[in-house]
Amino acid sequence: MEGLAQHQENMQSVKANIQKVIVGKAGVIDLVLTALAAGGHILLEDVPGTGKTMLAKTLARSIQAEFARIQFTPDLMPSDVTGLNYFNQKQGEFVFRKGPVFANIVLGDEINRATPRTQSSLLECMEERQVTIDGQTRPVGNPFFVIATQNPVETAGTFPLPEAQLDRFLFKVLVQFPSKEELRGIVGLTEGQQPPRIRSLMGGEELLQVRELIARIPIADAVMDYLLELVMATHESHPYIREGASPRAAQAMIRASRARAFLEGRVNVSFEDVQSVAYPVLRHRLILNFDAVSEGISEDAVIRQLIEAKEKGIYA
């Protein structure tokens, strides 16, 4: 594939750029870049103050992309997200005012604080890269990438995202609180020091080329069968699963596995790639039953069981 090595090197440079201002969280950065390269969106579950805004801004600067931030609140209206038509008295006609989704990288902060009506305003643009208002359809930015954050489920004053909204995200990533040494690095970087300068390393057009290259990375039949069987296993009899993953989960795993292989510097998808992306792809697409909730069984624990059972050639 022509230019593959150069594109891989540029993506690694973007990662190094982000690590200048984001201490630790190498795994989170890897997953954000994987989702970006795969053409999907990412949902981060975390508490406030973990650097998600800085991460999104740094990513936007690194790829010369237009950045927009939406602070979701209970009184936020759908038109505050997508835009609206208003009557301009000077011009004597209705004029469209673009909302923040008309950007390349959109940070949806605390998305589960908004009402379901406002949350649903993202459905069309996340899936179809367009917004329809008053019967007129307008394309959003290209490339288009949403980084959404949500508070942990236990936090008061939130509206859980419906399954249809969750399914639009390629990944759901659980962000861990930093260790003491990482916290020391964060404090040292943000208090009393000049922040590092962030260079633009690639453009939006190059990112689109990267996505085209990734879509052409081959997947061996055995790896594809393994991937599909993992998704199908979520619909087989399992003591903790009430509803399995949707067909979109299989598509997401294919795209994510290819992107991970690309970022690892390879031109073929391995079984390890599939296993690695299975957790962020499936954890928000599984609905666990009451037994799982009452016993404190997490989605990751169930996914681990499915992977281990597949390796043994049987499913629980």
C-alpha positions, 0 to 999 in steps of 0.5 A, spaced: 500 500 500 503 506 497 504 511 503 502 506 508 509 507 512 509 514 512 502 515 514 503 510 520 509 514 522 505 521 522 499 517 526 505 515 531 507 523 531 500 525 533 500 520 539 507 523 541 504 530 540 498 528 545 503 525 550 506 532 551 500 535 555 497 528 557 500 525 562 499 517 563 493 514 559 497 511 554 491 506 553 486 511 552 490 515 547 491 509 543 484 508 543 482 515 541 487 514 535 484 508 533 477 510 533 479 516 529 483 512 524 477 507 524 472 513 522 468 512 529 466 516 535 468 514 542 465 515 549 469 516 555 466 514 562 470 518 567 469 523 573 471 531 571 478 534 571 481 528 567 484 532 561 479 530 556 478 537 554 485 538 553 486 531 549 480 533 544 483 540 543 490 537 542 488 532 537 484 537 533 491 542 533 495 536 531 491 534 525 489 541 523 482 540 525 476 545 527 474 544 534 468 545 538 466 543 545 458 542 547 457 542 555 451 538 555 446 541 561 439 539 562 436 545 559 440 544 553 436 544 547 437 540 540 437 547 536 443 548 541 447 542 538 445 542 531 443 549 529 437 553 527 433 557 522 432 564 525 429 570 521 434 576 520 430 582 520 436 586 516 436 581 510 428 580 511 429 572 510 430 566 514 438 565 515 441 558 518 446 559 524 450 553 524 451 549 531 457 546 534 456 540 530 459 543 524 466 542 526 471 536 525 472 534 532 466 535 537 467 534 544 460 533 547 462 534 555 457 530 560 453 528 555 448 524 560 446 530 563 442 532 557 435 530 556 434 524 551 431 529 546 437 533 546 441 527 546 438 524 540 440 530 536 446 527 535 444 521 532 443 523 525 450 527 525 454 521 528 451 516 523 450 519 517 455 525 517 449 530 516 444 534 520 436 535 517 433 542 520 426 544 517 427 539 511 433 541 509 439 536 510 446 539 511 453 535 511 457 536 517 465 537 517 469 531 514 472 528 517 467 528 523 469 525 530 465 525 536 469 525 543 463 524 548 464 524 556 459 521 561 459 521 568 459 514 572 452 511 572 452 513 580 452 520 579 446 524 580 442 528 575 444 524 569 439 521 564 442 514 561 444 514 554 439 509 550 441 503 546 440 506 540 445 512 542 450 508 545 450 503 539 453 510 535 459 510 539 465 505 536 468 505 543 466 506 550 472 507 554 473 507 562 478 512 564 481 510 571 484 515 576 491 517 575 496 514 579 500 518 584 506 519 580 501 520 574 498 526 578 505 528 580 506 529 573 500 532 571 501 538 577 508 539 574 505 540 567 499 545 569 502 549 575 507 554 574 510 551 567 509 554 560 505 549 556 508 545 551 507 548 544 503 543 539 505 542 532 500 541 526 502 534 524 497 532 518 491 535 515 484 532 514 485 530 507 491 525 510 486 523 515 481 521 510 487 517 506 489 514 512 482 511 513 481 509 506 488 505 507 485 502 513 479 499 509 483 496 505 487 492 510 486 484 509 483 480 514 484 472 514 478 468 513 480 464 520 480 471 523 474 474 520 470 467 523 473 468 530 471 475 530 464 474 528 463 468 532 465 472 538 459 477 536 454 471 535 456 468 542 453 474 545 446 472 543 447 465 545 445 462 552 449 466 557 447 466 565 449 474 565 447 476 558 439 479 557 441 482 550 447 481 545 450 486 541 447 488 534 450 487 527 453 494 528 458 491 533 461 486 528 462 492 523 465 496 529 470 490 530 472 489 523 474 497 523 477 497 529 481 491 528 484 494 522 485 500 525 489 497 531 493 493 526 495 499 522 497 503 528 501 497 530 505 498 524 502 492 520 498 490 514 494 484 517 489 483 522 491 478 528 487 475 533 490 479 538 487 485 535 480 482 535 481 481 542 484 487 544 478 491 541 473 487 543 472 490 550 471 497 548 467 495 542 462 490 546 462 493 553 456 498 551 452 494 547 451 488 552 445 489 556 446 484 562 441 481 566 439 482 574 443 476 576 449 480 573 447 486 576 446 483 583 452 479 583 456 485 581 458 482 574 461 487 569 460 487 562 468 486 561 468 480 566 462 477 561 467 479 555 473 476 558 468 469 559 466 469 552 474 470 549 476 465 554 470 460 552 472 461 545 479 459 546 477 453 549 472 451 543 466 452 547 461 457 550 458 458 556 
